Amino acid sequence: MIETAKTVVDSFREAIQDLLVPELKAIRVSVDSLRTEMHLRTENLQRELQLRDEMLKAEIHALGQKLDFAIDIRERLAGLEARLPKQ
């Protein structure tokens, strides 16, 4: 009777392993491929964010230069207006 129970348990264990092990391996492969895909997407997103950050810095720098130029022109105009005779 104990031998029969062991045989039934062993048979059940083998059947479960035959059914689950391939499925678990397939799930592992799927998880690994998803992990790789997410890693690639994260890298691409980081590159894109870095590029946008650099572009934004360049635009801010250009606006700063334009503002400096406008201030310089305003100061020159104020100097010229100060030299004009008052009416």
Secondary structure, DSSP 8 states (H G I E B T S, - for coil): -HHHHHHHHHHHHHHHHHHHHHHHHHHHHHHHHHHHHHHHHHHHHHHHHHHHHHHHHHHHHHHHHHHHHHHHHHHHHHHHHHHS---
